[in-house]
Amino acid sequence: MTEEMLTNAMMKSELIERIARKQSHLAYKDVELAVKGLLELMSASLASGERIEVRGFGSFSLHYRPPRSGRNPKTGGSVMLPGKYVPHFKPGKELRERVNNSINKA
Amino acid sequence: MALTKADMAENLYEELGLNKREAKELVELFFGEIRTALGDANHVKLSGFGNFVLRNKTERPGRNPKTGEEIPISARRVVTFRPGQKLKQRVEAYAGSEQQ
């Protein structure tokens, strides 16, 4: 049983601002380039089949989804959907604990 | 082989010309700020990459797999990652010979 919470979200722009505030010797533009560069590097890594491991945060890997038969919603005909890979994230211990502890706050 | 924080810092050093200390600090802050936001009960949405979404799970019955004894699994909050459309498309195209 899961229920999605309605909370605030931090968007990419706010992440960049928060980092920039703590790295005041760097130009905002440089922090923006760095954050976008990191996300591109991580995407490219996964797209080439390489996993990502960040201690205390978690790991990203690919999970294989085998071929399956689906239906064409227009015609109702059966179609074979090929196998594919999907990105998967497994939170690390520290992140898991911090997130779970937040349930007890306010 | 896996991409690590050290690889990411090295990339910022090479591609953006940050010095090595700056690059390392930036990578730490990147993951640190995401972790802090999630720990403060905020979802994190990184367009083009994906969303880190928080979910509350209610208590449910569980079992000790060794003894078979019934013990409730307490209510908890977990983080899940929902890859964005762009990342999904890039990964889908991966034609790895070995299944993971």
N, CA and C atoms of all chains as a GROMACS GRO file, in nm:
protein
  618
    1MET      N    1   0.085  -0.120   0.000
    1MET     CA    2   0.000   0.000   0.000
    1MET      C    3   0.088   0.123   0.000
    2THR      N    4   0.078   0.200  -0.103
    2THR     CA    5   0.154   0.323  -0.104
    2THR      C    6   0.059   0.439  -0.128
    3GLU      N    7   0.102   0.551  -0.082
    3GLU     CA    8   0.022   0.670  -0.104
    3GLU      C    9   0.122   0.781  -0.135
    4GLU      N   10   0.092   0.854  -0.240
    4GLU     CA   11   0.185   0.959  -0.278
    4GLU      C   12   0.158   1.083  -0.195
    5MET      N   13   0.262   1.144  -0.149
    5MET     CA   14   0.245   1.262  -0.066
    5MET      C   15   0.238   1.386  -0.153
    6LEU      N   16   0.170   1.483  -0.103
    6LEU     CA   17   0.169   1.612  -0.170
    6LEU      C   18   0.266   1.702  -0.095
    7THR      N   19   0.384   1.714  -0.148
    7THR     CA   20   0.481   1.802  -0.085
    7THR      C   21   0.540   1.891  -0.193
    8ASN      N   22   0.630   1.974  -0.150
    8ASN     CA   23   0.700   2.059  -0.246
    8ASN      C   24   0.800   1.976  -0.324
    9ALA      N   25   0.840   2.029  -0.437
    9ALA     CA   26   0.943   1.964  -0.515
    9ALA      C   27   1.056   2.063  -0.540
   10MET      N   28   1.177   2.009  -0.537
   10MET     CA   29   1.291   2.091  -0.576
   10MET      C   30   1.318   2.064  -0.724
   11MET      N   31   1.316   2.170  -0.803
   11MET     CA   32   1.342   2.157  -0.946
   11MET      C   33   1.490   2.177  -0.972
   12LYS      N   34   1.530   2.151  -1.096
   12LYS     CA   35   1.672   2.164  -1.131
   12LYS      C   36   1.725   2.305  -1.102
   13SER      N   37   1.643   2.406  -1.135
   13SER     CA   38   1.687   2.545  -1.116
   13SER      C   39   1.716   2.573  -0.968
   14GLU      N   40   1.636   2.517  -0.879
   14GLU     CA   41   1.660   2.541  -0.737
   14GLU      C   42   1.783   2.465  -0.688
   15LEU      N   43   1.804   2.347  -0.742
   15LEU     CA   44   1.925   2.272  -0.708
   15LEU      C   45   2.049   2.353  -0.746
   16ILE      N   46   2.045   2.412  -0.865
   16ILE     CA   47   2.158   2.494  -0.911
   16ILE      C   48   2.177   2.613  -0.817
   17GLU      N   49   2.067   2.678  -0.778
   17GLU     CA   50   2.078   2.793  -0.687
   17GLU      C   51   2.136   2.754  -0.553
   18ARG      N   52   2.092   2.642  -0.500
   18ARG     CA   53   2.141   2.599  -0.368
   18ARG      C   54   2.290   2.570  -0.371
   19ILE      N   55   2.335   2.507  -0.479
   19ILE     CA   56   2.478   2.477  -0.491
   19ILE      C   57   2.556   2.607  -0.509
   20ALA      N   58   2.502   2.696  -0.592
   20ALA     CA   59   2.571   2.822  -0.620
   20ALA      C   60   2.588   2.905  -0.493
   21ARG      N   61   2.487   2.900  -0.405
   21ARG     CA   62   2.496   2.976  -0.279
   21ARG      C   63   2.611   2.925  -0.192
   22LYS      N   64   2.639   2.796  -0.203
   22LYS     CA   65   2.747   2.739  -0.121
   22LYS      C   66   2.882   2.743  -0.191
   23GLN      N   67   2.881   2.776  -0.318
   23GLN     CA   68   3.007   2.788  -0.394
   23GLN      C   69   3.013   2.930  -0.450
   24SER      N   70   3.016   3.027  -0.359
   24SER     CA   71   3.000   3.167  -0.402
   24SER      C   72   3.117   3.216  -0.486
   25HIS      N   73   3.229   3.143  -0.483
   25HIS     CA   74   3.342   3.185  -0.565
   25HIS      C   75   3.324   3.143  -0.711
   26LEU      N   76   3.223   3.057  -0.736
   26LEU     CA   77   3.197   3.016  -0.875
   26LEU      C   78   3.082   3.099  -0.931
   27ALA      N   79   3.091   3.132  -1.058
   27ALA     CA   80   2.982   3.203  -1.124
   27ALA      C   81   2.861   3.110  -1.134
   28TYR      N   82   2.742   3.167  -1.122
   28TYR     CA   83   2.618   3.089  -1.131
   28TYR      C   84   2.617   3.007  -1.260
   29LYS      N   85   2.660   3.071  -1.367
   29LYS     CA   86   2.663   3.006  -1.498
   29LYS      C   87   2.750   2.878  -1.495
   30ASP      N   88   2.860   2.884  -1.424
   30ASP     CA   89   2.948   2.767  -1.415
   30ASP      C   90   2.880   2.653  -1.339
   31VAL      N   91   2.808   2.689  -1.231
   31VAL     CA   92   2.738   2.586  -1.154
   31VAL      C   93   2.629   2.525  -1.241
   32GLU      N   94   2.561   2.609  -1.318
   32GLU     CA   95   2.456   2.560  -1.407
   32GLU      C   96   2.514   2.462  -1.510
   33LEU      N   97   2.626   2.500  -1.568
   33LEU     CA   98   2.692   2.411  -1.666
   33LEU      C   99   2.735   2.281  -1.600
   34ALA      N  100   2.785   2.291  -1.477
   34ALA     CA  101   2.832   2.171  -1.407
   34ALA      C  102   2.716   2.076  -1.378
   35VAL      N  103   2.604   2.128  -1.329
   35VAL     CA  104   2.489   2.043  -1.296
   35VAL      C  105   2.436   1.977  -1.424
   36LYS      N  106   2.423   2.056  -1.529
   36LYS     CA  107   2.374   1.999  -1.655
   36LYS      C  108   2.473   1.898  -1.711
   37GLY      N  109   2.601   1.928  -1.694
   37GLY     CA  110   2.705   1.836  -1.739
   37GLY      C  111   2.702   1.704  -1.663
   38LEU      N  112   2.676   1.712  -1.531
   38LEU     CA  113   2.670   1.590  -1.451
   38LEU      C  114   2.552   1.503  -1.493
   39LEU      N  115   2.437   1.567  -1.514
   39LEU     CA  116   2.318   1.491  -1.554
   39LEU      C  117   2.338   1.428  -1.691
   40GLU      N  118   2.406   1.501  -1.780
   40GLU     CA  119   2.434   1.446  -1.914
   40GLU      C  120   2.530   1.328  -1.903
   41LEU      N  121   2.632   1.343  -1.819
   41LEU     CA  122   2.728   1.235  -1.800
   41LEU      C  123   2.660   1.110  -1.744
   42MET      N  124   2.571   1.129  -1.648
   42MET     CA  125   2.500   1.016  -1.588
   42MET      C  126   2.408   0.951  -1.691
   43SER      N  127   2.339   1.032  -1.770
   43SER     CA  128   2.251   0.977  -1.873
   43SER      C  129   2.331   0.898  -1.977
   44ALA      N  130   2.442   0.957  -2.018
   44ALA     CA  131   2.525   0.891  -2.120
   44ALA      C  132   2.581   0.760  -2.067
   45SER      N  133   2.616   0.761  -1.938
   45SER     CA  134   2.670   0.640  -1.877
   45SER      C  135   2.566   0.527  -1.881
   46LEU      N  136   2.445   0.559  -1.839
   46LEU     CA  137   2.339   0.457  -1.840
   46LEU      C  138   2.304   0.416  -1.982
   47ALA      N  139   2.304   0.512  -2.075
   47ALA     CA  140   2.270   0.480  -2.214
   47ALA      C  141   2.374   0.388  -2.277
   48SER      N  142   2.495   0.386  -2.219
   48SER     CA  143   2.598   0.297  -2.274
   48SER      C  144   2.606   0.168  -2.191
   49GLY      N  145   2.512   0.150  -2.100
   49GLY     CA  146   2.506   0.027  -2.023
   49GLY      C  147   2.593   0.026  -1.899
   50GLU      N  148   2.651   0.143  -1.865
   50GLU     CA  149   2.738   0.148  -1.748
   50GLU      C  150   2.659   0.195  -1.625
   51ARG      N  151   2.672   0.123  -1.515
   51ARG     CA  152   2.598   0.162  -1.395
   51ARG      C  153   2.665   0.281  -1.327
   52ILE      N  154   2.596   0.340  -1.228
   52ILE     CA  155   2.648   0.454  -1.155
   52ILE      C  156   2.643   0.419  -1.007
   53GLU      N  157   2.752   0.442  -0.936
   53GLU     CA  158   2.755   0.410  -0.793
   53GLU      C  159   2.802   0.530  -0.712
   54VAL      N  160   2.714   0.579  -0.626
   54VAL     CA  161   2.748   0.694  -0.542
   54VAL      C  162   2.725   0.657  -0.396
   55ARG      N  163   2.832   0.643  -0.321
   55ARG     CA  164   2.821   0.599  -0.182
   55ARG      C  165   2.738   0.698  -0.100
   56GLY      N  166   2.648   0.646  -0.018
   56GLY     CA  167   2.565   0.730   0.066
   56GLY      C  168   2.443   0.786  -0.005
   57PHE      N  169   2.442   0.772  -0.136
   57PHE     CA  170   2.328   0.822  -0.214
   57PHE      C  171   2.252   0.706  -0.276
   58GLY      N  172   2.323   0.628  -0.359
   58GLY     CA  173   2.258   0.514  -0.419
   58GLY      C  174   2.323   0.475  -0.550
   59SER      N  175   2.264   0.379  -0.616
   59SER     CA  176   2.320   0.335  -0.744
   59SER      C  177   2.210   0.330  -0.850
   60PHE      N  178   2.252   0.358  -0.972
   60PHE     CA  179   2.164   0.348  -1.088
   60PHE      C  180   2.214   0.233  -1.174
   61SER      N  181   2.122   0.153  -1.222
   61SER     CA  182   2.161   0.044  -1.311
   61SER      C  183   2.050   0.024  -1.412
   62LEU      N  184   2.070  -0.070  -1.504
   62LEU     CA  185   1.966  -0.100  -1.601
   62LEU      C  186   1.899  -0.231  -1.565
   63HIS      N  187   1.769  -0.234  -1.577
   63HIS     CA  188   1.695  -0.358  -1.561
   63HIS      C  189   1.638  -0.398  -1.697
   64TYR      N  190   1.646  -0.526  -1.725
   64TYR     CA  191   1.597  -0.576  -1.853
   64TYR      C  192   1.449  -0.611  -1.844
   65ARG      N  193   1.374  -0.567  -1.940
   65ARG     CA  194   1.232  -0.606  -1.950
   65ARG      C  195   1.219  -0.697  -2.072
   66PRO      N  196   1.185  -0.823  -2.050
   66PRO     CA  197   1.178  -0.919  -2.163
   66PRO      C  198   1.067  -0.882  -2.261
   67PRO      N  199   1.075  -0.935  -2.382
   67PRO     CA  200   0.970  -0.909  -2.482
   67PRO      C  201   0.836  -0.955  -2.428
   68ARG      N  202   0.731  -0.888  -2.465
   68ARG     CA  203   0.597  -0.929  -2.421
   68ARG      C  204   0.499  -0.896  -2.532
   69SER      N  205   0.384  -0.960  -2.526
   69SER     CA  206   0.284  -0.928  -2.627
   69SER      C  207   0.192  -0.822  -2.572
   70GLY      N  208   0.165  -0.722  -2.654
   70GLY     CA  209   0.074  -0.616  -2.614
   70GLY      C  210  -0.036  -0.606  -2.716
   71ARG      N  211  -0.120  -0.506  -2.697
   71ARG     CA  212  -0.230  -0.490  -2.792
   71ARG      C  213  -0.226  -0.352  -2.855
   72ASN      N  214  -0.254  -0.350  -2.983
   72ASN     CA  215  -0.271  -0.222  -3.050
   72ASN      C  216  -0.406  -0.166  -3.005
   73PRO      N  217  -0.406  -0.054  -2.934
   73PRO     CA  218  -0.532  -0.003  -2.876
   73PRO      C  219  -0.634   0.034  -2.983
   74LYS      N  220  -0.589   0.062  -3.105
   74LYS     CA  221  -0.684   0.102  -3.212
   74LYS      C  222  -0.753  -0.019  -3.272
   75THR      N  223  -0.673  -0.120  -3.307
   75THR     CA  224  -0.728  -0.234  -3.378
   75THR      C  225  -0.760  -0.351  -3.286
   76GLY      N  226  -0.703  -0.350  -3.166
   76GLY     CA  227  -0.724  -0.463  -3.077
   76GLY      C  228  -0.635  -0.580  -3.112
   77GLY      N  229  -0.560  -0.568  -3.220
   77GLY     CA  230  -0.472  -0.676  -3.263
   77GLY      C  231  -0.354  -0.693  -3.168
   78SER      N  232  -0.302  -0.814  -3.160
   78SER     CA  233  -0.191  -0.841  -3.071
   78SER      C  234  -0.059  -0.809  -3.142
   79VAL      N  235   0.030  -0.740  -3.069
   79VAL     CA  236   0.161  -0.708  -3.126
   79VAL      C  237   0.269  -0.752  -3.029
   80MET      N  238   0.384  -0.791  -3.082
   80MET     CA  239   0.495  -0.833  -2.997
   80MET      C  240   0.581  -0.711  -2.966
   81LEU      N  241   0.596  -0.680  -2.837
   81LEU     CA  242   0.681  -0.568  -2.798
   81LEU      C  243   0.819  -0.624  -2.765
   82PRO      N  244   0.924  -0.565  -2.824
   82PRO     CA  245   1.058  -0.620  -2.803
   82PRO      C  246   1.108  -0.597  -2.660
   83GLY      N  247   1.207  -0.675  -2.619
   83GLY     CA  248   1.268  -0.654  -2.488
   83GLY      C  249   1.338  -0.520  -2.485
   84LYS      N  250   1.352  -0.464  -2.367
   84LYS     CA  251   1.419  -0.334  -2.356
   84LYS      C  252   1.481  -0.318  -2.218
   85TYR      N  253   1.566  -0.217  -2.206
   85TYR     CA  254   1.624  -0.185  -2.076
   85TYR      C  255   1.558  -0.061  -2.018
   86VAL      N  256   1.542  -0.059  -1.888
   86VAL     CA  257   1.489   0.060  -1.820
   86VAL      C  258   1.583   0.097  -1.706
   87PRO      N  259   1.599   0.229  -1.679
   87PRO     CA  260   1.686   0.271  -1.569
   87PRO      C  261   1.623   0.235  -1.435
   88HIS      N  262   1.707   0.197  -1.341
   88HIS     CA  263   1.658   0.163  -1.207
   88HIS      C  264   1.748   0.229  -1.102
   89PHE      N  265   1.687   0.284  -0.997
   89PHE     CA  266   1.764   0.347  -0.889
   89PHE      C  267   1.742   0.272  -0.759
   90LYS      N  268   1.852   0.243  -0.691
   90LYS     CA  269   1.843   0.178  -0.560
   90LYS      C  270   1.905   0.274  -0.459
   91PRO      N  271   1.824   0.330  -0.369
   91PRO     CA  272   1.880   0.427  -0.273
   91PRO      C  273   1.981   0.361  -0.180
   92GLY      N  274   2.084   0.436  -0.145
   92GLY     CA  275   2.184   0.387  -0.050
   92GLY      C  276   2.133   0.400   0.092
   93LYS      N  277   2.210   0.342   0.185
   93LYS     CA  278   2.165   0.334   0.323
   93LYS      C  279   2.139   0.471   0.384
   94GLU      N  280   2.232   0.563   0.362
   94GLU     CA  281   2.218   0.694   0.426
   94GLU      C  282   2.095   0.768   0.373
   95LEU      N  283   2.076   0.764   0.241
   95LEU     CA  284   1.959   0.830   0.182
   95LEU      C  285   1.830   0.766   0.232
   96ARG      N  286   1.830   0.632   0.235
   96ARG     CA  287   1.711   0.559   0.280
   96ARG      C  288   1.673   0.598   0.422
   97GLU      N  289   1.776   0.607   0.508
   97GLU     CA  290   1.749   0.640   0.648
   97GLU      C  291   1.702   0.784   0.663
   98ARG      N  292   1.765   0.875   0.591
   98ARG     CA  293   1.724   1.015   0.602
   98ARG      C  294   1.581   1.036   0.557
   99VAL      N  295   1.546   0.970   0.445
   99VAL     CA  296   1.410   0.982   0.392
   99VAL      C  297   1.310   0.923   0.491
  100ASN      N  298   1.343   0.809   0.545
  100ASN     CA  299   1.249   0.745   0.637
  100ASN      C  300   1.236   0.823   0.768
  101ASN      N  301   1.346   0.883   0.814
  101ASN     CA  302   1.340   0.962   0.937
  101ASN      C  303   1.252   1.086   0.920
  102SER      N  304   1.240   1.134   0.796
  102SER     CA  305   1.163   1.256   0.775
  102SER      C  306   1.015   1.233   0.802
  103ILE      N  307   0.974   1.108   0.811
  103ILE     CA  308   0.832   1.077   0.836
  103ILE      C  309   0.794   1.118   0.978
  104ASN      N  310   0.893   1.123   1.065
  104ASN     CA  311   0.866   1.157   1.205
  104ASN      C  312   0.868   1.307   1.232
  105LYS      N  313   0.918   1.382   1.133
  105LYS     CA  314   0.923   1.528   1.149
  105LYS      C  315   0.794   1.589   1.100
  106ALA      N  316   0.738   1.676   1.177
  106ALA     CA  317   0.617   1.753   1.142
  106ALA      C  318   0.523   1.677   1.051
  107MET      N  319   3.272  -0.217  -1.444
  107MET     CA  320   3.298  -0.071  -1.446
  107MET      C  321   3.172   0.006  -1.408
  108ALA      N  322   3.191   0.104  -1.325
  108ALA     CA  323   3.077   0.190  -1.287
  108ALA      C  324   3.125   0.334  -1.281
  109LEU      N  325   3.034   0.425  -1.311
  109LEU     CA  326   3.064   0.567  -1.299
  109LEU      C  327   3.060   0.605  -1.151
  110THR      N  328   3.165   0.670  -1.102
  110THR     CA  329   3.171   0.707  -0.961
  110THR      C  330   3.185   0.860  -0.947
  111LYS      N  331   3.180   0.905  -0.822
  111LYS     CA  332   3.197   1.049  -0.796
  111LYS      C  333   3.332   1.098  -0.846
  112ALA      N  334   3.435   1.014  -0.832
  112ALA     CA  335   3.569   1.052  -0.878
  112ALA      C  336   3.569   1.074  -1.030
  113ASP      N  337   3.500   0.986  -1.104
  113ASP     CA  338   3.490   1.002  -1.250
  113ASP      C  339   3.417   1.131  -1.285
  114MET      N  340   3.313   1.161  -1.208
  114MET     CA  341   3.232   1.281  -1.237
  114MET      C  342   3.315   1.407  -1.212
  115ALA      N  343   3.392   1.408  -1.102
  115ALA     CA  344   3.478   1.524  -1.073
  115ALA      C  345   3.583   1.540  -1.182
  116GLU      N  346   3.639   1.429  -1.225
  116GLU     CA  347   3.740   1.431  -1.331
  116GLU      C  348   3.682   1.492  -1.459
  117ASN      N  349   3.557   1.456  -1.488
  117ASN     CA  350   3.490   1.508  -1.607
  117ASN      C  351   3.468   1.660  -1.597
  118LEU      N  352   3.430   1.709  -1.479
  118LEU     CA  353   3.410   1.854  -1.462
  118LEU      C  354   3.542   1.928  -1.476
  119TYR      N  355   3.647   1.866  -1.426
  119TYR     CA  356   3.781   1.923  -1.437
  119TYR      C  357   3.823   1.934  -1.583
  120GLU      N  358   3.798   1.828  -1.658
  120GLU     CA  359   3.839   1.825  -1.799
  120GLU      C  360   3.750   1.910  -1.889
  121GLU      N  361   3.619   1.902  -1.866
  121GLU     CA  362   3.526   1.967  -1.958
  121GLU      C  363   3.499   2.113  -1.925
  122LEU      N  364   3.499   2.147  -1.795
  122LEU     CA  365   3.460   2.283  -1.758
  122LEU      C  366   3.577   2.366  -1.707
  123GLY      N  367   3.690   2.302  -1.685
  123GLY     CA  368   3.805   2.377  -1.638
  123GLY      C  369   3.797   2.418  -1.492
  124LEU      N  370   3.708   2.355  -1.414
  124LEU     CA  371   3.710   2.377  -1.270
  124LEU      C  372   3.839   2.315  -1.218
  125ASN      N  373   3.896   2.369  -1.110
  125ASN     CA  374   4.013   2.300  -1.057
  125ASN      C  375   3.967   2.174  -0.983
  126LYS      N  376   4.063   2.088  -0.950
  126LYS     CA  377   4.024   1.955  -0.900
  126LYS      C  378   3.946   1.964  -0.769
  127ARG      N  379   3.984   2.059  -0.683
  127ARG     CA  380   3.913   2.073  -0.556
  127ARG      C  381   3.770   2.121  -0.579
  128GLU      N  382   3.755   2.221  -0.664
  128GLU     CA  383   3.621   2.273  -0.696
  128GLU      C  384   3.534   2.163  -0.756
  129ALA      N  385   3.592   2.087  -0.846
  129ALA     CA  386   3.516   1.981  -0.914
  129ALA      C  387   3.466   1.878  -0.814
  130LYS      N  388   3.554   1.842  -0.720
  130LYS     CA  389   3.518   1.743  -0.620
  130LYS      C  390   3.407   1.797  -0.529
  131GLU      N  391   3.422   1.923  -0.486
  131GLU     CA  392   3.321   1.986  -0.400
  131GLU      C  393   3.187   1.994  -0.470
  132LEU      N  394   3.193   2.026  -0.598
  132LEU     CA  395   3.067   2.040  -0.671
  132LEU      C  396   2.991   1.908  -0.681
  133VAL      N  397   3.064   1.800  -0.705
  133VAL     CA  398   2.999   1.669  -0.713
  133VAL      C  399   2.940   1.632  -0.577
  134GLU      N  400   3.014   1.660  -0.468
  134GLU     CA  401   2.962   1.632  -0.334
  134GLU      C  402   2.834   1.711  -0.308
  135LEU      N  403   2.837   1.840  -0.344
  135LEU     CA  404   2.720   1.926  -0.321
  135LEU      C  405   2.601   1.880  -0.405
  136PHE      N  406   2.628   1.838  -0.526
  136PHE     CA  407   2.521   1.793  -0.615
  136PHE      C  408   2.440   1.681  -0.548
  137PHE      N  409   2.508   1.577  -0.503
  137PHE     CA  410   2.436   1.467  -0.439
  137PHE      C  411   2.390   1.505  -0.299
  138GLY      N  412   2.470   1.586  -0.230
  138GLY     CA  413   2.435   1.628  -0.094
  138GLY      C  414   2.307   1.710  -0.091
  139GLU      N  415   2.291   1.802  -0.185
  139GLU     CA  416   2.171   1.886  -0.187
  139GLU      C  417   2.047   1.808  -0.228
  140ILE      N  418   2.064   1.712  -0.318
  140ILE     CA  419   1.950   1.627  -0.354
  140ILE      C  420   1.907   1.544  -0.233
  141ARG      N  421   2.007   1.490  -0.163
  141ARG     CA  422   1.977   1.408  -0.044
  141ARG      C  423   1.909   1.493   0.064
  142THR      N  424   1.958   1.615   0.084
  142THR     CA  425   1.899   1.704   0.185
  142THR      C  426   1.753   1.736   0.150
  143ALA      N  427   1.729   1.768   0.023
  143ALA     CA  428   1.593   1.802  -0.019
  143ALA      C  429   1.500   1.683   0.006
  144LEU      N  430   1.545   1.562  -0.029
  144LEU     CA  431   1.462   1.443  -0.008
  144LEU      C  432   1.442   1.417   0.142
  145GLY      N  433   1.547   1.442   0.219
  145GLY     CA  434   1.539   1.423   0.364
  145GLY      C  435   1.449   1.526   0.430
  146ASP      N  436   1.426   1.638   0.362
  146ASP     CA  437   1.333   1.741   0.411
  146ASP      C  438   1.195   1.725   0.349
  147ALA      N  439   1.165   1.606   0.299
  147ALA     CA  440   1.033   1.572   0.245
  147ALA      C  441   0.998   1.649   0.118
  148ASN      N  442   1.096   1.678   0.035
  148ASN     CA  443   1.069   1.737  -0.096
  148ASN      C  444   1.096   1.632  -0.204
  149HIS      N  445   1.008   1.629  -0.304
  149HIS     CA  446   1.041   1.553  -0.424
  149HIS      C  447   1.152   1.629  -0.495
  150VAL      N  448   1.226   1.562  -0.582
  150VAL     CA  449   1.328   1.632  -0.661
  150VAL      C  450   1.304   1.601  -0.807
  151LYS      N  451   1.285   1.706  -0.887
  151LYS     CA  452   1.252   1.687  -1.029
  151LYS      C  453   1.361   1.745  -1.117
  152LEU      N  454   1.429   1.657  -1.188
  152LEU     CA  455   1.539   1.700  -1.274
  152LEU      C  456   1.500   1.672  -1.419
  153SER      N  457   1.452   1.776  -1.485
  153SER     CA  458   1.397   1.757  -1.619
  153SER      C  459   1.503   1.701  -1.713
  154GLY      N  460   1.462   1.609  -1.799
  154GLY     CA  461   1.554   1.545  -1.892
  154GLY      C  462   1.618   1.421  -1.832
  155PHE      N  463   1.621   1.414  -1.699
  155PHE     CA  464   1.682   1.299  -1.632
  155PHE      C  465   1.574   1.216  -1.564
  156GLY      N  466   1.512   1.271  -1.461
  156GLY     CA  467   1.406   1.198  -1.394
  156GLY      C  468   1.366   1.262  -1.264
  157ASN      N  469   1.266   1.204  -1.199
  157ASN     CA  470   1.216   1.257  -1.072
  157ASN      C  471   1.241   1.159  -0.958
  158PHE      N  472   1.288   1.213  -0.845
  158PHE     CA  473   1.296   1.134  -0.723
  158PHE      C  474   1.168   1.163  -0.646
  159VAL      N  475   1.089   1.059  -0.626
  159VAL     CA  476   0.956   1.076  -0.569
  159VAL      C  477   0.948   1.006  -0.434
  160LEU      N  478   0.891   1.076  -0.336
  160LEU     CA  479   0.877   1.018  -0.202
  160LEU      C  480   0.741   0.951  -0.190
  161ARG      N  481   0.739   0.837  -0.125
  161ARG     CA  482   0.614   0.767  -0.103
  161ARG      C  483   0.605   0.724   0.042
  162ASN      N  484   0.485   0.736   0.097
  162ASN     CA  485   0.460   0.685   0.231
  162ASN      C  486   0.402   0.546   0.218
  163LYS      N  487   0.457   0.454   0.294
  163LYS     CA  488   0.402   0.319   0.292
  163LYS      C  489   0.338   0.291   0.426
  164THR      N  490   0.218   0.239   0.422
  164THR     CA  491   0.149   0.209   0.547
  164THR      C  492   0.202   0.078   0.605
  165GLU      N  493   0.177   0.058   0.733
  165GLU     CA  494   0.221  -0.066   0.796
  165GLU      C  495   0.153  -0.185   0.726
  166ARG      N  496   0.229  -0.293   0.708
  166ARG     CA  497   0.168  -0.412   0.646
  166ARG      C  498   0.222  -0.536   0.715
  167PRO      N  499   0.147  -0.646   0.707
  167PRO     CA  500   0.194  -0.767   0.775
  167PRO      C  501   0.316  -0.824   0.704
  168GLY      N  502   0.411  -0.871   0.780
  168GLY     CA  503   0.530  -0.934   0.724
  168GLY      C  504   0.559  -1.062   0.799
  169ARG      N  505   0.665  -1.126   0.759
  169ARG     CA  506   0.700  -1.254   0.820
  169ARG      C  507   0.850  -1.263   0.830
  170ASN      N  508   0.898  -1.315   0.937
  170ASN     CA  509   1.041  -1.347   0.946
  170ASN      C  510   1.065  -1.469   0.857
  171PRO      N  511   1.142  -1.451   0.749
  171PRO     CA  512   1.157  -1.564   0.655
  171PRO      C  513   1.223  -1.687   0.718
  172LYS      N  514   1.299  -1.666   0.823
  172LYS     CA  515   1.367  -1.781   0.887
  172LYS      C  516   1.273  -1.859   0.977
  173THR      N  517   1.199  -1.787   1.062
  173THR     CA  518   1.119  -1.855   1.162
  173THR      C  519   0.972  -1.868   1.121
  174GLY      N  520   0.930  -1.789   1.019
  174GLY     CA  521   0.791  -1.793   0.980
  174GLY      C  522   0.702  -1.711   1.073
  175GLU      N  523   0.765  -1.650   1.173
  175GLU     CA  524   0.689  -1.572   1.269
  175GLU      C  525   0.633  -1.445   1.203
  176GLU      N  526   0.509  -1.411   1.236
  176GLU     CA  527   0.448  -1.291   1.179
  176GLU      C  528   0.492  -1.168   1.255
  177ILE      N  529   0.546  -1.069   1.182
  177ILE     CA  530   0.582  -0.941   1.244
  177ILE      C  531   0.541  -0.830   1.148
  178PRO      N  532   0.478  -0.726   1.200
  178PRO     CA  533   0.435  -0.618   1.112
  178PRO      C  534   0.555  -0.540   1.057
  179ILE      N  535   0.547  -0.500   0.930
  179ILE     CA  536   0.647  -0.412   0.871
  179ILE      C  537   0.595  -0.271   0.893
  180SER      N  538   0.671  -0.193   0.968
  180SER     CA  539   0.620  -0.063   1.014
  180SER      C  540   0.601   0.034   0.898
  181ALA      N  541   0.519   0.135   0.921
  181ALA     CA  542   0.498   0.242   0.822
  181ALA      C  543   0.630   0.309   0.794
  182ARG      N  544   0.657   0.341   0.670
  182ARG     CA  545   0.784   0.404   0.636
  182ARG      C  546   0.770   0.495   0.515
  183ARG      N  547   0.872   0.576   0.496
  183ARG     CA  548   0.876   0.662   0.378
  183ARG      C  549   0.993   0.619   0.293
  184VAL      N  550   0.967   0.603   0.164
  184VAL     CA  551   1.073   0.556   0.073
  184VAL      C  552   1.087   0.653  -0.045
  185VAL      N  553   1.204   0.649  -0.108
  185VAL     CA  554   1.225   0.729  -0.228
  185VAL      C  555   1.232   0.637  -0.349
  186THR      N  556   1.162   0.674  -0.454
  186THR     CA  557   1.170   0.598  -0.578
  186THR      C  558   1.214   0.692  -0.689
  187PHE      N  559   1.271   0.637  -0.793
  187PHE     CA  560   1.318   0.718  -0.906
  187PHE      C  561   1.232   0.688  -1.027
  188ARG      N  562   1.176   0.792  -1.087
  188ARG     CA  563   1.100   0.775  -1.211
  188ARG      C  564   1.179   0.840  -1.323
  189PRO      N  565   1.240   0.759  -1.408
  189PRO     CA  566   1.320   0.816  -1.516
  189PRO      C  567   1.233   0.900  -1.609
  190GLY      N  568   1.289   1.008  -1.659
  190GLY     CA  569   1.217   1.093  -1.754
  190GLY      C  570   1.211   1.028  -1.891
  191GLN      N  571   1.124   1.082  -1.975
  191GLN     CA  572   1.104   1.029  -2.110
  191GLN      C  573   1.235   1.023  -2.189
  192LYS      N  574   1.313   1.131  -2.176
  192LYS     CA  575   1.436   1.141  -2.254
  192LYS      C  576   1.537   1.033  -2.212
  193LEU      N  577   1.552   1.015  -2.082
  193LEU     CA  578   1.645   0.913  -2.032
  193LEU      C  579   1.596   0.773  -2.070
  194LYS      N  580   1.466   0.750  -2.057
  194LYS     CA  581   1.410   0.619  -2.092
  194LYS      C  582   1.438   0.585  -2.238
  195GLN      N  583   1.420   0.685  -2.324
  195GLN     CA  584   1.443   0.660  -2.467
  195GLN      C  585   1.590   0.630  -2.496
  196ARG      N  586   1.678   0.703  -2.428
  196ARG     CA  587   1.821   0.680  -2.452
  196ARG      C  588   1.862   0.541  -2.405
  197VAL      N  589   1.807   0.499  -2.290
  197VAL     CA  590   1.845   0.370  -2.233
  197VAL      C  591   1.783   0.254  -2.311
  198GLU      N  592   1.659   0.274  -2.356
  198GLU     CA  593   1.588   0.170  -2.430
  198GLU      C  594   1.669   0.126  -2.552
  199ALA      N  595   1.737   0.223  -2.611
  199ALA     CA  596   1.812   0.194  -2.733
  199ALA      C  597   1.937   0.112  -2.705
  200TYR      N  598   1.972   0.097  -2.576
  200TYR     CA  599   2.093   0.023  -2.542
  200TYR      C  600   2.076  -0.123  -2.580
  201ALA      N  601   2.161  -0.170  -2.670
  201ALA     CA  602   2.150  -0.308  -2.716
  201ALA      C  603   2.260  -0.392  -2.654
  202GLY      N  604   2.264  -0.394  -2.522
  202GLY     CA  605   2.366  -0.470  -2.452
  202GLY      C  606   2.354  -0.617  -2.484
  203SER      N  607   2.466  -0.684  -2.501
  203SER     CA  608   2.461  -0.826  -2.536
  203SER      C  609   2.424  -0.909  -2.415
  204GLU      N  610   2.465  -0.864  -2.296
  204GLU     CA  611   2.436  -0.943  -2.176
  204GLU      C  612   2.322  -0.876  -2.099
  205GLN      N  613   2.231  -0.956  -2.054
  205GLN     CA  614   2.121  -0.905  -1.974
  205GLN      C  615   2.168  -0.888  -1.831
  206GLN      N  616   2.124  -0.776  -1.770
  206GLN     CA  617   2.168  -0.751  -1.633
  206GLN      C  618   2.071  -0.806  -1.531
   0.00000   0.00000   0.00000
